[in-house]
């Protein structure tokens, strides 16, 4: 009888550990999208920017279709990620005086692994980069993220930087930029 009780106890402990290891404690029930607003994205880079929830929804048009249009990803109606791409005729410095209103605790991003300049705030990033097309010699790529995914500002900044370093070259490819 003691043997049966010991086995039942062991089975109960094993089942409990199995349930915890299988992710029953998490509440991310959606698949990570393969693209964000019409541009392919890396799952590893996008995942940290999205909070737990049941459903991801894309709001807006593809950002490479209409210069200056905004598009976002929401999780259960929470606006998690907003993206925009503007095709512009000259280089705009994200650290310049004109762009300062966009940021809280603005910091220059350096070095970037591609041509351009970037600035980051607590919840957003702006990168200015070359494109080399006659109607769009330069691009401005914007990212705004919600605070719900993490209150740790340093982690959020690191996650935003990793996403944008991966995302900007994908935008340039989607637009068929020459540079």
N, C-alpha and C positions, 0 to 999 in steps of 0.2 A: 504494500500500500504506500509506503514511503517513497518507493521507487517511482510509482505512478505520479505522486504529488510533485516530486522533484522534476520529473520530465515535463509535467504540465507547467510548472514555474519556469523552467528553461524555455519552453515553447512560447510562453507569454512574453518573456524578456526578448527573445529573438524576434517575435512579431512586432513588438514595440520599436525595437531598433530598426527593423526593416522599414516600418512606416516612416520613421524620421528620415532615414537615408533616401527614401524614394521621393522626398520633396513634398510630402503632405502638408508641411508647415508653410510652404510658400503659396502665394496667391497669384502668380503669373500664369495665366491660363491661355494666353494667346501666342501665336507664332510670330517671331520677329520678321517684319517685312523684308523682302529682298531688295526693294528700292524705296527711296524716300522722295516723294514728290517728282517721280519720273527719272530719278538718277539712281543707278545701282549703289547699294551701300554695303559696307562690311558689317556682318552680324556682330562681330566682336566689338566694333567701334560704336554701333548704335545701341546695343543692349544696355549699357550703363546709363544711358540718357532717358530710358523709358521706365516708368514706375510699374509696380505690380498692378494687375487688373485682369479683366476678362476679355476685353476687345480693343483692338487698335483700329482707328479710323483715320483715313487721309482726308484732309479738308483743303480744298483749293485745287488749282490747276497745276500741271507739271511746271516746275520753276524754270526749265530751260525753254519752254514754249513761248513764254511771254516775259520779256525783260521787265524786272521790277515787280512781278507778281509774287505774292507770298503764298506759301503752302505750309501746312502743318500736319503733325501726327498727334492725335489725341488718344488717350487711354481712358476708356469709360467716361468720356466727355471732359476729361482733364487735359488742357492744352500742354502737352509734354515737350514737343519740339516744333519750333517754327523756323522755316528756311526761306531765303530769298536770294536771287541772283540778279544783279543789274549789269547790263552791258553798257559800258561807258566809253567816252572818247578820250579820256586822259586818266592818269594815275591819281588816285585820291589817297592820301596818307591817313590810315586809320588812327595814327597818333596825333594828327593835326588838330588844330583848334576847332575847326568846323564839326568834327566828329565827336568831340568830348562829351556832348550831352547824352550820347547813346550808352555810356558806361558808368558803372559803379565800381570804383577801385580799378581804374584802367591800368593795364600793364602791357608793354610791348611784347609780342611773341617773337622770339628769336632763338636760334636761326630757323627759318622755314626751309624745308627740303625742296622747295621750288621757288621760282622767281616771284617776288612779291614782298608785301609787308602785312603784318597782322597785329591786331590789338584784342585784348580780352578783358572782360569785366567779370563780375561775380556770376552773371547769368547769360552772358552773350559774347559772341566773337564776330569780328569783322576782318575779312582778309581782302586785300587789293592785290590783284595779280594780272600779268599780261595774258592776252588771248591771241593777238596778232591777226584778227580778222578786220577787213576794211571797215565794216560798220561797228565793230566792237574791238578796238585795240586793247581794252582792259576790262576786267571783271571785278565786281564787288560781290563777295559771297558773305551772307549774314546767317548767323545761328543764334536763336534765343531758346533757352531751356527753362523748364519749370523747376521749382525748388523741391517738389514733392519726392523726387527720386532720392535725393540725399541733402541733408542740411549741412554736411561737411563741405564748405566752400572750396577748400584746397582740392578735394577729390573731384568735385564737380568741374572745377577749372581743368584739372588733368584729363578728365573724361571728354570735355568739350574740345580740348586741344587735340587729343588722339583722333576724335571723330573728324575734325576739320582737316587735319593733315592727310587723312585718308580720302575725305570727301571732295576737296577742291580739285585734285587731279581727275577725279571721276566726272566732275562738272565740266572741266575743260575738254575731256574726251567726248562727253555727250554733246557739247557745242561744236565739236570739230575745230577747236582752237589750233592755230598754226604754231603757237609757242607755249 
